[in-house]
């Protein structure tokens, strides 16, 4: 029996340690004020401080009853302190109680509003994530004579929608591969990626030349309009036989070729504009022959990998790191690269990162 999507209650974001110290200090200050109020005699009171209690309770709350209960506790403390401080005019205690009620209602309304907006945002993100998951289908581990592995890592845990894209298609012309990076993020980036992938899946099977495939992609982006959308991309054709592949680089970081323990960048013979910008720069996309024999591995990546920085603001040396690794399996290699990348950056990425490894088996 099919089940609909389950909507979970939004969870508050984790607070940094210093924020926890501030909150703890605030609660401790309120407790200290209550203690001072009790021992200071019946002529003084600090009950107005209790208005901060529902505010503190609402900082992390995602349910309206949390600040309401905190406000109820604060009102109870006002009555308790009013009985202990019978020398203080009743108007002071009444004013404190009214202030607590006003603050409680305000923070409760804020919690309800924030929770509703977070639920709406979660639904939008869920739809976009599902759409992107449908677009970026994991390729099979074996396509033609290639072992294939792919990894995609979002820069932020909450930002599930990125602009990186990839596809591996087996055609009459050989295995054709696309890896690209859409300018921008969010739903617009997903829509652009959808158009590019749709055109690539058709053009890869119908166009004999890889330069013609790139031209089709460029034209599709131009027809979308807007004038600001472009995609950096690298395309590959790996024939079923022979030791040479064909590559077209459209303004993208050059892939790495791993051959007998040596790692080299496949630098384009002539740089070309990203997809969607060719008409502004003139020229055309030029295919490039790349030696690609049995046992060789090609590693494609987006700039979220090569432009990742450490705490000294140094770029991640991908080629050097890959040369030090001994993994032959593409999956194991990408896992090691990602582990090393996270160690280099200290755990966080400044941009989405996609990696695609292709090892030729015969």
Residue, then its C-alpha position, 0 to 999 in steps of 0.5 A: x500500500x502506497x504511503x504519502x509523504x510524512x511531514x516531520x515537525x521542524x527541528x531547531x538548528x544546533x546552537x554553537x557552544x558560545x550561544x549555549x553559554x549565553x542562554x545558561x547565563x541568562x537562566x542563572x541570572x534569573x535564578x539569582x534574581x529570584x534568590x535575591x528577591x527572597x532574602x532582600x526583605x519585604x520592601x523590594x522586589x525584582x519580579x519584572x526580571x521574570x518577563x525574560x523567562x518566556x523569551x528564553x524558553x521560546x528561543x529554541x521552542x518549536x511548540x507554542x506550549x513551551x513559552x506558554x508554560x514558561x509564562x505560567x511559571x513566571x506568573x506563579x513566581x510573581x504571586x509567590x514573591x508578592x506574598x513574600x514582599x508584602x511591603x511592595x505596592x500591589x501595582x508593582x506586582x500587577x504590572x510585572x504580571x501583565x508584562x509577563x503575559x504580554x511578552x508570553x503572548x508575543x513570543x508564543x505568536x513568534x514561535x507559531x509563525x516561525x514554525x509555520x514558515x519552517x514547515x513551508x520551507x521544508x515542503x519546498x525543499x523536499x519537493x526540490x530535493x525529490x526533483x533533483x534526485x529524479x534528475x541526478x539518477x545514480x549511474x550503474x557501476x558498469x557502463x560499457x567497458x567503464x567502471x563508474x562511481x559518482x559522489x555529490x556533496x552539498x555545501x550545507x546540510x540544510x541546503x539540499x539543492x545544488x547546481x552540479x549535474x552529471x550523466x552517463x549514457x551508453x550510445x551507439x557512439x560509445x559511452x558519453x559522459x557529462x559533468x557540469x556546474x550550473x551558475x547559481x543555486x536553488x530551484x532555478x538551478x534545478x530547472x536549468x539542470x533539468x533542461x541541460x540533462x534532457x537535451x544531453x540525453x537526446x543529443x548524446x544518442x543522436x549526434x555523432x560528434x561531441x562538439x555537436x552535442x555541446x553546441x546543442x546544449x549551448x543552444x538550449x540554454x540560449x533559448x531559455x532566455x534570461x541572459x544570465x544562465x550558463x553552465x560550465x561542463x566537460x563532455x566525454x565520449x569513450x568508444x567501445x574499442x581503441x585507446x583514445x577518448x574524445x573530450x570537450x571542455x566548456x569552461x570547466x576545471x580540467x579532468x584528471x587522467x590517472x595512468x600507471x600511477x601518474x596523474x595529469x590534468x587534461x588541459x584543453x587545447x583551446x579554451x571555450x566558453x561555458x554552455x550558454x555563452x558561446x554566442x557572446x565569445x564567438x568560436x566553437x567547441x573543439x573536440x580533443x583526443x585523450x589517450x584512455x587505455x585499459x586500466x586508465x582512470x578519468x576523474x571529473x570534478x566541479x570547482x567545489x572540490x578544487x577551490x575548497x580551502x583550508x584554514x590557511x586559505x590554500x586551495x585543495x591540491x586534488x591532483x597531488x592528493x589523488x597521486x598519493x592514493x593507491x585505490x584502483x576501484x572508483x568507489x573506494x577512490x572517491x570515498x578517500x578523496x572526500x574524506x581527505x577533502x573534509x579533513x583539508x577544509x575542517x569539515x565544511x565546504x564552501x560550495x557543492x562538490x561533485x566527483x565522477x570517476x571512470x576506470x576503463x576495464x578493457 
